[in-house]
Amino acid sequence: MLKRMLPALAASLLLVQPNLLAEDATIAGIPESETALATNDCGPTGDLRGDAERGRPLHQEHCAECHGFDGKAEVIIMHMDEPPPDQSDAEYMGQLPDAYLYLAICRGGEGIGKSIVMYPWGAIFTDQQIKDLIAYVRSFSGT
């Protein structure tokens, strides 16, 4: 029954999402014109590793609910068929370029062909905040 309900849920999220995106940056205290979506259309450029310590609070507030505080995704996620991959797995994370992580954060799961449940954070975070998140996520695996 849950699998039959998922398309309807996904469609309802997509219908609401544009309104949420327009308000998100303001809610986060960042001018919409300074978000990664506005400044570079989520295009990863330059050194993609920011400051892990600045990425920590962003991860804890916005990512840990699904990815876990340590990246192991050992959480129960009611709206997903399977949990996200283990970000502390060095072998797995070593295969992912930073540009992929940037796009995953900025464009969300749907933007990289993954679950639509992962929100596109590019309308909330700045380019630098996404780079800081990449550095923090990389700290889980040491990659």
N, C-alpha and C positions, 0 to 999 in steps of 0.2 A: 504494500500500500504506500509506503514511504517513497519508493521509486516512482510511483505514478504521480505523487504530489510534487516531486522536485521540479519538473518543468514549469508548473504553474507558479511555484515559489520563485524560481529563477526569473521568470517573466515579470512577476510583480516587483522584484528587486530592481530589475533593469528599468522598469517604468518610473520608479521613484528616484533612482540614482542621479539623473541629471539635476534635479532640484537639490539633492544633498550635496553634490559636487560644488555647485555654485555657492553654497553657504559654508562648506567645510573650512576653507582657508580662513575665513573671517572668524569662525568659531575657534579655530586653533590659534588665533591672534596673529596670523601671517597675512599680509595683504595678498589678495588673489594674484596680483601682478608679479609677486615674488616666488610663487610656487614653481616646482620643477616643470609642471605641465605648461605653465605660462611662459617661463623663461627659455626652455629648451625643448619643449614638446616631448619630454621624457627621453631625450637622446643622450645616452651616456657618453661623456667626453672627459678628457684629461685623466688625472689620477683619481681613480674611483674608490680609493680607500681613505676614509676620513678619520675621525677621532672616535675610537671605540667608547671612550668614557662619555662622550656627548651622545652617542648612539644608545647607550644603556637605558636612560629613562624613556626614550622614544619606544624602544623595544618593549620595555616593561609595561608601558601604558597602552600601546597599540597592537603589539604582536604576540605577546606571551599567552594571551587567552587561547590561541590556537597552536602556536609553535612551542609553548612551554617556556618557562623562565630560563631554562638552560638549552633551549633549542631542540630538545629530544622529543617534543610533541607527545609526551606521555600524559595527555589530557583527554578527557572525553569530549568529543565535539559532536553534538547532537545533529548538526546540519551537514555533516560530511560522511560519505561512504567509507572513507579511509583517512587516517590522520596525515598531516603533511610529513614529508621525509624528515629523517633525523639530521638536524643541522650540526650535530656534534660528530657525525660520521666523517672522518677525514678522507676516506676513500671516495665517498659520494661527493662531498663538497669540493674536493680537489679537482673534480671533473667539470665543475661549473665555473665559467669565467665570471669575473666581476660585472661585466656588461650584462650578463644574463640576470644576475641578482638585482642590478639596477632596474632593469626592465620589469622584473617580477614585482619589485616594490612599487615602482612608479605606475605601471600600467595594470597591475593586479594579475591575478591568476588567469583571467580570460586573455589578457594581453600576451601571454606566453604559452597559450594552449593548455592551460591547467584549469583548476576549479574556479568557477565564477565566485565562489565564496570568499576568496582572497580579494580584499578590497583594493582598488587602484589608489594608492596614497599620493600620487603625483599632484593631485589637486589640493593636498593638505600640506605636504612637506616641501621644503626647498631642496634644490639640488644638493646643497651641502648636508642637509639632514639625511638624505638618502645615502650619501657617501658615508656618513657617520654610522648609519644602520648597517651598511655592508661591513664596515670594520668590526662592529660589535658582533654581528652574526658570524663572521670569520673567526672570532675569538673562541667560539664554541669548539671548533674543530682544529684550530691552530693552522688553518690553511691560509 
